Amino acid sequence: FYFSKMSEIINKISDKYDYEIILIDDGSEDSSFKILQNISKLNPKIKVYSFSRNFGHQKAIWTGYVKAKGNCAIALDCDLQDPPELLFEMLNYWEKGYKIVYGIRKDRKENFIIKNLRKIFYRILSSISNLKIPNDVGDFMLIDKHIIKLISNTKLHNPYLRGSIFSFGFKQKGIEYIRNSRINGTSKYTISKLLQLATNGFINTSVFPLRIATFIGIALGIISFLFSIYIVIDKLFLNSHAARGITLIIILILWIMTINCLLFGLIGEYIGKIYSQISNDKITIIEKKIENGEIKYED
């Protein structure tokens, strides 16, 4: 269905634009690569890159951008939840000088809880981020070759692409649309993967989470100071046997220990990102590719 739908779109633009279709197989363990191989035989402009293992959605999109050779590129998931018909409007705005043309999910046909969790995430990220990231924007967007070059040079091992793209600035335009439900299959984007994406989003675009430690430290310091004054006054003047508040003290200590553990975990996330970034590990590993209908294995 993906190929037939994209063929309709391409037939309408092929007279005006040259194009290539880059398909990324993110280390699938089913028959996906075989299906992509068969599809590539129908159009010599289709290129397929298959990873040696699953590297994740963001790295797959990054690889697609890096491999693109055109004057612009549009990222589109194969589930077609994002309407490919918007490509025409995106290209029109690109011709008018916009370097980034992104889709805004006005509404989305998916699980009510997940949908609203996404909305909350976007708004929290927008409020604490060092960047101006539009709400309800995913990876469905057109970017100019200048942006592609910048992305290629930004070798993030844990990328949050939309954050990186919007950090570059340039002239931008948003287009509202309703995101459809999946046509076939079920999403492999699990809750854990969504949480990982959210974590990358917060850490890659903001230092605010680190500052939370400072704010909590100040608040706990004030509380501790006031509580100490209360204990002294109670002991000297009220004589109400403050020792009876030992339970409260234990609870406070446990809460402080919990907060410390959470903050150390947060700092650990940042340190982990730094370690990944300075390591020599490749962002993705392409095991094999299909170009001009021929399978080639990477050296």
Phi, psi and omega in degrees: 000321180302311184294319180295321179292316180292328178297321177299315181294314184294323179300333182275342183245350187294335178289332184260326185236142164278156186207167169216150177244119180251120180249132181250124173261106187277064176061040182295150179252007178254210184265019184302316183295321178297319178296316179296325177297317179295321179295320183297336179288342182276343183209116182294348180275000178270129175241141181235134176236126183246126181282157178287340176201180178282119180254349178107156186300314183295319179290329177295316178295318179303316179297319177300317177297316183297324182279345182292140183244001184276184178280346174204166180217147179236125178270128183215122177290148184287347179284352176059027172292330174268125188292118179295343178299338179290349179303322180299312181293321178298316180295324178298315179293324178298320178294337178276000175110359178283130182272336178228121177236112188242152177271136177251120182282093180297324175205161181216137182269087180206181181310132185302316183294312180299318181301316182283330174296321177298315180300317179297316180301311182301320184285323175295315180299319181295325184282331184255350185288151173285349183250163173263097181252120180300147177288151172059037178245129177257216181262001179282100182198161172256135175230145181285163182299332177295321177292319179301317180297318179295319178296319180298326180275348179263089187270076178275129180282341175229071189288148166236088196301316183296327176294316179297316183297314181289339179290340182284341183084229183069170182286128187232153178215134178254145178234122180282145176202166176259124182278127184280166171282164181295140179279317181228148173071186178237154182291137175265008178275088185287171178301319180296323178290324176295319178295322178295318177298317179297318178299314178299322179298313180294313187287323183283341186243357185206147172257006182302318179304325177292326181288341177302322180302318179295315181298316180294321178299317178296315181298315179294325177297317179295315180298316180297319180297313180295322180293324178295317177299319179298317181297317180296313180298317181297320183289319186276324190242324186269331178051046182260020177058071182300341180302337179294346178272016181300327179297317179298320180297317179298317179298317179298318179298317179297319178296318179296319178297319179297314180298319178299316180298317179296318181291322175296322177297320178296315177298323177299324177298315179296318179296321178298320178295319179297317180299315179298322184290324183270353177285164182265011180296143177286147180294314173220159176235117179271119180277317181208161181215161176237119176226131184057035177077004184248132178279130178231138178261138181289145178286000000 
